[in-house]
Every structure is written in C-alpha cells, then in structure tokens.
Amino acid sequence: MSMWVRLVGGHANGQVKKIDDDQIEIVLRENLTPPTARAFSRGGLVAETIEYKLTRYTRREIRTPGGTIHYFAIDGLSDFEALQHVLGP
C-alpha cells in the first residue's frame, strides 16, 4: 500500500510524493549545472562534470484527534522547526 505525503524544506518544498507506508526517507537530486558534453579528439563525446545537490527528507508524523498526519522534512530540521515551517511563526 502507498500514500501521498508533502515535502517540507529544501528544493522540493511543497511538492507531494507518493511513498510506501513503511518508507522512512526520500533522497532527491537537484542538478546545479546543466549536463554538457565536449568533443573528444578522436571524434567522440566526453561527458563533463555535472554538479548536483542531494537533499535527504526524513519521515515525520503528527498525531491529531482526527488521525495521524505524515510528512517528510529535510533531515537537518528538528520536528519543531519543521512544524514552524509548515504552520508559520
């Protein structure tokens, strides 16, 4: 079984992802430079270095009278910081 969760913080902030019920983390890759290629002296192509950033999101949950709310927040945020990010100051 799977469910949809919202991502909090990082470059995917606010995106909704489908996850498995027991999934505890999501790792997303953001390309910082577009992939390019340059000509090789023998007529081929050689890939150039691509810079990217990985963002790790960890599973969080809030228990409410109406049920449990699941979401994923960037690994560096505490639960309190993640909730402040969602709810505002």
C-alpha positions, 0 to 999 in steps of 0.5 A: 500500500502507498500514500501521498505525503508533502515535502517540507524544506529544501528544493522540493518544498511543497511538492507531494510524493507518493511513498510506501507506508513503511518508507522512512526517507526520500533522497532527491537530486537537484542538478546545479549545472546543466549536463554538457558534453565536449568533443573528444579528439578522436571524434567522440563525446566526453561527458563533463562534470555535472554538479548536483545537490542531494537533499535527504527528507526524513519521515515525520508524523503528527498525531491529531484527534482526527488521525495521524498526519505524515510528512517528510522534512529535510533531515537537518530540521528538528520536528519543531522547526519543521512544524514552524515551517509548515504552520508559520511563526 
